[in-house]
Amino acid sequence: MPDYSAPTKDMAYVLHDVLKVQDLPTPGYDDLDRDFTSAVLDEAAKITGEVLAPLNVVGDTQGCTLENGVVRTPDGFKDAFDQVKEGGWTGLDMPEEYGGQNLPYVMGLALTEMLSSANQAFAMYQGLTHGAAAAILAHGTDAQKSTYLPDMINCNWTGTMNLTEPHCGTDLGLMRTRAEPQGDGSYKLSGQKIFISSGEHDMADNIIHLVLAKIPGGPDGIKGVSLFIVPKFLVGDDGSLGARNGVACGSIEEKMGIHANSTCVMNYDDATGWLLGTEHKGMQAMFTMMNEARIGVGIQGLAQAEVAYQNALTYARERLQGRAVTGDENPDGPADPLIVHPDIRRSLMDQKSFVEGARAFVLWGATLIDQAHRGKDAEALGMISLLTPVIKGFLTDQGYDMTVLAQQIYGGHGYIEEHGMSQFTRDARIAMIYEGANGVQALDLVGRKLAQDGGKHVMAFFEMVKSFIKDNADIDGMEPLLTPLKQASKDLQNAGMFFMAEGMKNPNAALSGSYDFMHMMGHVCLGLMWARMGRASLDALANGTTDPDFHQTKLATARYYMARRLPATTMHLARIQSGADPVMDLAADQF
Amino acid sequence: MPDYSAPTKDMAYVLHDVLKVQDLPTPGYDDLDRDFTSAVLDEAAKITGEVLAPLNVVGDTQGCTLENGVVRTPDGFKDAFDQVKEGGWTGLDMPEEYGGQNLPYVMGLALTEMLSSANQAFAMYQGLTHGAAAAILAHGTDAQKSTYLPDMINCNWTGTMNLTEPHCGTDLGLMRTRAEPQGDGSYKLSGQKIFISSGEHDMADNIIHLVLAKIPGGPDGIKGVSLFIVPKFLVGDDGSLGARNGVACGSIEEKMGIHANSTCVMNYDDATGWLLGTEHKGMQAMFTMMNEARIGVGIQGLAQAEVAYQNALTYARERLQGRAVTGDENPDGPADPLIVHPDIRRSLMDQKSFVEGARAFVLWGATLIDQAHRGKDAEALGMISLLTPVIKGFLTDQGYDMTVLAQQIYGGHGYIEEHGMSQFTRDARIAMIYEGANGVQALDLVGRKLAQDGGKHVMAFFEMVKSFIKDNADIDGMEPLLTPLKQASKDLQNAGMFFMAEGMKNPNAALSGSYDFMHMMGHVCLGLMWARMGRASLDALANGTTDPDFHQTKLATARYYMARRLPATTMHLARIQSGADPVMDLAADQF
């Protein structure tokens, strides 16, 4: 069975040595001293490593079952959920007013990584509740907040997002679920929603569904979509649970992975619901939830890569097979460990440089969110809005690839289920799809975010990279990091210029390269983070750190990323610059 | 449920328009006229599309079961196996002397693609038998051939390869299975083998295990390994089945995919076996089987990509979602089909250009094998020996990636098992591992094949690419294909030169880049095949073909490959040229 040990040391390094959170002006960040964050991270490491990780394979093997409308989660899940609730983990970054602990989002996101690594299917029950609560917090009335939030924030009640219908996923304007106003402020919802994660299960007293539906007579398409709160059990004014609502799970899906999360077909049959936010502005409210969810999903890519890497590394150190080409390294044993072989190292270094770079990237992103929300900083908001599709698309694509690399190190032992490596790839696969398939993320990035506010945010991004390079040009040891970063950033700018020049004439010229652009930008972001980590570790070494080995390792890993991963940008640029013709030449019936 | 329709038209195009098999000097190729090959391909298409493909999901869902030592295959498998046997498909390219049809290997390989696309887990029962029979054909005594081959070639008996043990896979020198000589020409084998595909099942009267074991007192390590024939039931001189031998299936593995193929732990307990080939030269004999098997596994990558692509294409044409950015293309419908979107096209074109290029590549490889074996051509043998690790490693890596792309087009519907898209990725995953994990293929290519016979074969390869470019430089329409091919080939040569210059000083400098080199070379091979297809289609158009649309489509796809896929070589070259340091810098305990 695989193991998981939360990378708390690396998280502390990113928070304090690299991002220097305590020096940031964000309200609440002055409390984030090393002792405090370590205490939180260490406790989170305990529950994720000791309670949730051991249930990961159990969850995969047993899956969820549906009988007479009741979904049963795997053995041990309910107990574990109770422990997570009791620890106060579910409301870590939620307002104290509703029972949360009011920590910054950056701490919540560090927890999210651990939860996902330990047990992604389990983490989703809490994760979706968190997203639904955030939407109610942002768009609900005071009455709605006080009715729903306390029990959602402590996860006595869980939440869901209901968007997809059988005939529409990305194109939600086609949806058919109707919400008829009842004249008393309530609506009656009817329709079918599919792929509803945690739609029905046995770990909560109530389930609060957030449901997109159309109010008859409203505008056509996506502009006529509204968002509703539809509880499984109606809630009285005193918070007591009343009658069962007209919503039920029709079936659960057989899936490639995340077997322990129930993916439900939800049937709404005159279910009572209440408008959340404004009529016909449902997509806006849903996006509050979705933006946060997209970052949470991006983390899942990193999280599965991290746990897969941890186990692959252990295996590479222990499995004896073959001899080092430069001479035996384990002369007393029958063979050398796998880790002596250059191609195994290549794979491990790809994984290591990805997970550590990705962690710095998302935690940086989280500080932008805190600065945007707590600091009311419009520039931070613009930047994270630009980066969100990159975090989601790049980290889940690459994270998946890394789980495949980790699995490969086990050879045939990675293909059988016994060692749990297959589960990491199967679970990681969904992250490329849900919360907007990665092609949609690329479209969002290139078709919307690049031009947002007159291109201000992407220009700020380039400026930031440029300034960093300039400010660090004279630091000894930075050159091997800055030169490749400069080249990659130039490639990315050239791609952006190509889009501007050609996309005006033919939008397909930009959209044909959107996926490549998303990956290029992801590489530049990780390159920037590695350059920042390189600088932080050079400083630590210069200041006589007590842990020079840790920082030397960081510098070597930074050099690896620059030398072996960043050159991908030249390939992406060449693809982009080939324009629309190769992609669009064929008529649909010529394929 | 997914569909499969064999790409017979494309196969005929490659055989006759591109490779022009009938013009080749290989013995037996003069019989391969279009009518004949079409008749064979069409019949093969029927049985694979109508009989095997419908059982693919059944096989995945039911899997194999082991009860009291008996492995039961999924419903319908035995009937289907009987139909395949009755059709004479199992011995298509085997000698007539033993009941085969004596067709060239290239025809057998076209069949292999279809079998794998239709039902990979099923195809393995026949595929491994074919490989085992080929080893007996090459290394067996006359008596062994007449005892085993007829019943293996008609698949009344099936075959297996027994290499791996719990503690050793790649490093077979560590193996512990012993073979004690009995003084009467027989041996008693004892030990445990794992991951034995088709090791036990209910579709054959007998199972002929080829088993690697050590004869006590022989040389240490891999040089003391011999190969044995160990039948499940002992075979009398008259071919009758006698006593059950001391070999049994201890358990079957739970795996990520190929559920319908039984992956067995085989326990040998004083099992009677006979030496195949020479004492202590077992690896040589096994390699006969393995080289063929590696090409067969390379095909599996292509085959899963092909069937996944076919279904993704249908879905992209039928699923209505969103509108084309350049204006509605289905104005009377609620939305446009997915295929209008540039990013969906990018994905489809990646898949299309891969599967068609890969098909040309492996069929070309098959003609080299025929020329080597039937034509006793040492140069062809050298070339296919060079290309074998590329076919295995590149086609299975890329094939897997393509199944992931195909699955992605389905969005959430690709993640649930209902549409069968998840199975294609889960089944394709094993091909990157078995018959030598792809890292081992890269090592074989760079560590052995490049330098084989003084580097003669790789030089012949470069010369072939160069000549093709030179010979076609003046043909109208070839320039957009030749310029990128020339660049990519130059990148590959530069990588080879880097290995020569640096690898002498430090072997890790070459081995750190082996994986990148394998992929680079794969791209150059597919680029060459696309250039050859481009030329063939330009000729067809110049000669007034009755199917201009087919050839225009080929040309557009060729341009796509050159513009969007070949630039990967620049990235691989940059990685390779960064040398050993980034990969090897860290000590094992620094990770």
Interface residues (C-beta under 8 A of the other chain):
Chain A: T164 H167 C168 G169 T170 D171 L174 I194 F195 E253 E254 K255 M256 G257 T263 L313 R317 L320 Q321 G322 V325 T326 P334 A335 P337 I339 V340 H341 P342 D343 I344 R345 R346 S347 L348 M349 K352 Y400 V404 Q407 Q408 G411 G412 G414 Y415 I416 E417 E418 S422 T425 R426 R429 I430 M432 I433 Y434 A437 N438 G439 A442 L443 G447 N506 P507 N508 L511 S512 S514 Y515 D549 Q552 T553 A556 T557 R559 Y560 A563 R564 P567 A568 T570 M571 A574 R575 S578 A580 D581 P582 V583 M584 D585 L586 A588 Q590 F591
Chain B: T164 H167 C168 G169 T170 D171 L174 I194 F195 E253 E254 K255 M256 G257 T263 L313 R317 L320 Q321 G322 V325 T326 P334 A335 P337 I339 V340 H341 P342 D343 I344 R345 R346 S347 L348 M349 K352 Y400 V404 Q407 Q408 G411 G412 G414 Y415 I416 E417 E418 S422 T425 R426 R429 I430 M432 I433 Y434 A437 N438 G439 A442 L443 G447 N506 P507 N508 L511 S512 S514 Y515 D549 Q552 T553 A556 T557 R559 Y560 A563 R564 P567 A568 T570 M571 A574 R575 S578 A580 D581 P582 V583 M584 D585 L586 A588 Q590 F591
